[in-house]
Amino acid sequence: MGGGRARHDPGHLGARLRELRGRGGVHPHQVLRELPSAKQYFSQFRDMDDPEEMERSTQLRKHAGRVMNAINTVLENLHDPDKVSSVLGLVGKAHALKHKVEPMYFKILSGVILEVLSEDYPDCFTAEVQRAWTKLMGLLYWHVTGAYAEVGWVQLSSSAV
C-alpha cells in the first residue's frame, strides 16, 4: 500500500486538518494581524486590535471552522471535480455577492494556512507535501476567483476605496 506515498499527498494531512479544524481552524487572528484591512469585512471584530481578544472570539473561530470545513470537503472530494467546483463556486459567489470580499484575501489566506500547517506539523509538512498543498491552494484560488468572474465581479481599485 505505499505508506510513503501518503506522506506526499495533500490528503495525508486530512486527519491533521480535522484536528486543526477541531481547534477552530487556522489561527484567524494571524490573518487579521498580517492584513488588518481584512477586518473591514467582519463587523463583529472590525474594532478588535488585541490578538488575544481575536483568538478568543467565538464568531472568528466559527468562521475559521467554516473555512477549514470547506478545505476538508475539497480534500475529501479531490476525486470528484464537480463537487470541488460546486463547493468552491458557492464560497466564491457568497464572498463576491454577499460579503463583497476582494479576491486577493483568498490568496493571502492560502499563504497563512500553509504557514500554520508547516508550523503545527513540521514532521509531516515536508517540502514535497508543501508543494502539493501549494498546488491545492492554487486550485482553490482558481476556482474561487472563477466564481467571482462568473458573477461579474468588478474589482475596486485601491484609489476608489
C-alpha positions in Angstrom: 0.0 0.0 0.0 2.8 2.6 -0.4 2.9 4.0 3.1 5.4 6.6 1.8 3.0 7.8 -0.8 0.6 9.1 1.8 3.2 11.4 3.3 3.4 13.3 0.0 -0.3 13.5 -0.7 -2.2 16.6 0.4 -4.9 14.2 1.6 -2.4 12.8 4.1 -2.8 15.9 6.2 -6.6 15.5 6.1 -6.6 14.0 9.6 -4.4 16.8 10.9 -6.6 19.3 9.1 -9.6 17.9 11.0 -7.6 18.3 14.2 -6.8 21.9 13.3 -10.5 22.4 12.5 -11.4 21.0 15.9 -9.2 23.6 17.5 -11.0 26.3 15.5 -9.1 26.2 12.2 -6.2 28.3 11.3 -5.4 30.9 13.8 -7.8 33.6 12.5 -6.0 36.3 14.3 -2.9 35.6 12.2 -4.8 36.6 9.1 -6.1 39.8 10.6 -2.7 40.6 12.1 -1.0 40.0 8.7 -3.6 42.0 6.8 -5.5 44.3 9.1 -7.6 45.7 6.2 -9.3 42.3 6.1 -11.1 43.2 9.4 -13.4 45.6 7.4 -15.3 42.5 6.2 -16.1 41.3 9.7 -18.4 43.6 11.5 -18.2 41.6 14.8 -14.4 42.1 15.2 -13.7 45.1 13.0 -12.6 47.1 16.0 -10.6 44.4 17.7 -6.9 45.1 17.9 -5.8 42.7 20.6 -4.6 39.4 19.2 -5.7 37.6 22.4 -9.2 39.1 22.1 -9.4 38.0 18.5 -8.2 34.5 19.4 -11.0 34.2 22.0 -13.7 35.4 19.6 -16.3 32.8 19.1 -17.5 34.3 15.9 -14.0 34.4 14.5 -13.4 30.8 15.5 -16.7 29.8 13.8 -15.6 31.4 10.6 -12.2 29.7 10.7 -14.1 26.4 11.3 -16.2 27.0 8.2 -13.0 27.7 6.2 -11.4 24.5 7.4 -14.7 22.6 6.7 -14.6 23.8 3.1 -11.0 22.8 2.6 -11.6 19.4 4.2 -14.6 18.9 1.8 -12.3 19.7 -1.1 -9.7 17.3 0.2 -12.2 14.5 0.6 -13.6 15.1 -2.9 -10.4 15.6 -4.9 -11.6 12.6 -7.0 -14.8 14.4 -7.9 -14.1 17.7 -9.8 -17.8 18.6 -10.0 -18.1 18.5 -6.2 -14.9 20.6 -5.8 -16.2 23.1 -8.3 -19.6 23.3 -6.6 -18.2 23.8 -3.1 -15.7 26.5 -4.2 -18.2 28.1 -6.5 -20.6 28.6 -3.6 -17.7 30.0 -1.5 -16.7 32.4 -4.2 -20.2 33.6 -5.1 -21.1 34.2 -1.4 -17.9 36.2 -0.8 -18.3 38.2 -4.0 -22.1 38.9 -3.8 -23.0 38.8 -0.1 -19.8 39.8 1.6 -18.1 41.9 -1.1 -14.7 40.5 -0.2 -11.8 41.3 -2.5 -10.5 38.0 -4.0 -6.9 38.8 -3.1 -7.8 37.9 0.5 -8.1 34.2 -0.6 -4.6 34.2 -1.8 -3.4 35.7 1.5 -5.4 33.2 3.4 -3.8 30.4 1.4 -0.4 31.6 2.5 -1.4 31.8 6.1 -2.9 28.3 6.0 0.3 27.0 4.5 2.3 28.7 7.2 0.1 27.4 10.0 0.3 23.8 8.7 4.1 24.0 8.4 4.4 25.4 11.9 1.9 23.0 13.5 3.0 19.8 11.6 6.7 20.2 10.7 7.3 16.5 10.9 4.9 15.7 8.0 4.9 19.0 6.2 7.9 18.1 4.1 9.0 20.1 1.0 7.1 17.7 -1.2 3.9 17.9 0.9 4.3 21.7 0.9 4.5 21.7 -2.9 1.3 19.6 -3.1 -0.5 21.9 -0.7 0.7 24.9 -2.6 -0.9 23.4 -5.7 -4.1 22.7 -3.7 -4.3 26.3 -2.5 -3.7 27.4 -6.1 -6.6 25.2 -7.2 -8.8 26.7 -4.5 -7.9 30.2 -5.5 -8.5 29.5 -9.2 -12.0 28.1 -8.5 -13.0 30.9 -6.2 -11.8 33.6 -8.5 -13.6 31.8 -11.3 -16.8 32.2 -9.4 -16.1 35.9 -8.9 -15.7 36.3 -12.7 -18.9 34.2 -13.3 -20.9 36.7 -11.2 -19.4 39.7 -12.9 -17.2 40.8 -10.1 -15.6 44.2 -10.8 -12.6 44.7 -8.6 -12.4 48.1 -6.9 -9.1 49.9 -7.3 -7.5 50.9 -4.1 -8.0 54.6 -5.1 -11.7 54.0 -5.2 -11.9 52.7 -1.7 
